[in-house]
Amino acid sequence: MSIWKRKPMALLLAEASESEKGLKRTLTAWSLVALGIGAIIGAGLFVRTATAAAQNAGPSVTIGFIVAAIGCALAGLCYAELSSSIPISGSAYTYTYATMGELLAWIIGWDLILEYAVGAATVGIAWSEYLNNLLVNVLHVSPIPYELCHSPFQTSTDGVSGIINIPAFFIVAVISLLLIKGTQESAFVNGIIVVAKVAIVIMIIIFGWHFIKPENHTPYIPPTSIFTDEHGVGHSYGGIMGILGAAGTVFFAFIGFDAVSTAAQETINPKRNMPIGILGSLAVCTVLYILFAHVLTGLESVEFFRTSGKEASVANAISSAMPGYEWLAQFVTVAILAGFSSVILVMLLGQSRVFYSMGKDGLLPKSFSDIHPKFKTPYKANLVIMVIVGLFAAFIPGDIVGDMTSIGTLFAFILVCVSVIVLRKTHPEMKREFKTPFVPLVPILGIIVCLAMIYGLGWTNWLRLIVWLAIGFVVYFGYSKKNSRLNNPKE
């Protein structure tokens, strides 16, 4: 029973042809760019920008976005090669199983829980913040009491302690149940949400530009210091470490671009269109992100984003610094709530796919791959995910889960870059619809940039990742290794 046993490529490709029958190549380069922009613009931009400015970089959060985009572009090219070579659900987990063996595949699958499940919890918490903003500033009713919409580790400026974040748990539960029922998100509604999200960003840039106060951008790169947040955790603020920390924090804003790479099987001429789709959507979003961050940090001071503007930061900054634009703050609140809901749906869907694949491989209980007789969805996996994500959303502060998502995803991206190098050596004959250029240079640069961002996230996040992986090792050696289908071929 080897922990380095690889899933045979022939078996994977057989599964791929079985599950991907009938897929038509209909996606053009422009439809991939649109898909990417829709997947990328979400909670990260509207929540993590203010967090990164407050905790790490001040106005130089814009440089953090450039660093994060470079890391994503390098990893994205590696994702495109793997997804066009091994077109099957399971994402980085499947790629690692084929290239580096079962133990590393397990580590990635366990790590992807940080990307999808904890990511969904982060967005759920942000949804809760904007719901309160909707109640107070749009519907003009009383907000949900502080103790019922915050984690027990949070205390308000008036000294009220949180107990449980009920709205965050509620939205996670509702969307999980929708996924079990198999309700497909209609392309029309999703299209409207994408247009609304992009429109918000462009309107804030255009209308907000006139309200930028130059003093808020001075100095652009703050001097190096340590900022201690309300949990007593110190963050590198200012200087190069502040920018790297900001890059790791706003990296959350780019999660979703790998959705482009999963569409390789439905793309016309993937050799040409995949890089256009991935790099094009990243380029458009990066330009929008830099302009958005420049305006947001110009509207209000860093101190504002650390105190009264910490929650629902975009809507609060507009209300505070842009007189006469209350309508824009209200529009932002409504559209962001809709946008966040669609992001949670995509993340929970991604998590259920990973659990489904791991259940089929025997690394998790087989029931995780059970399909509902009527709805044809992995309903048991969805229920377990609902409980895990719901507990994270209800009891852990948003800053902590957001950084855990970033570090988990960065770690997954590093293994994807390594997989490309390994697969080129072990299976040079394999059919690749798209080839990553300049291998091994591009994957190695991707690994270096992702490691730099992990370094910038600080020792508290490294510790959380190590503890998470340690729990994963206990589960693997206690259960998965014995039950793995690859190690028990008779079953």
Secondary structure, 3 states (H helix, E strand, C coil): CCCCCCCCHHHHHHHHHHHCCCCCCCECHHHHHHHHHHHHCCHHHHHHHHHHHHHHHHHHHHHHHHHHHHHHHHHHHHHHHHHHHCCCCCHHHHHHHHHCCHHHHHHHHHHHHHHHHHHHHHHHHHHHHHHHHHHHHHCCCCCCCHHHECCCCCECCCCCECCCEHHHHHHHHHHHHHHHHCCCCCHHHHHHHHHHHHHHHHHHHHHHHHHCCHHHHCCCCCCCEEEECCCCCEEEECHHHHHHHHHHHHHHHHCCCHHHHCCHHHECCHHHHHHHHHHHHHHHHHHHHHHHHHHHHHHCCHHHHHCCCCCCHHHHHHHHHCCCCHHHHHHHHHHHHHHHHHHHHHHHHHHHHHHHHHHHCCCCCHHHHCCCCCCCCCHHHHHHHHHHHHHHHHHCCHHHHHHHHHHHHHHHHHHHHHHHHHHHHHCCCCCCCCCCCCCCHHHHHHHHHHHHHHHHCCHHHHHHHHHHHHHHHHHHHHHHHHHCCCCCCCC
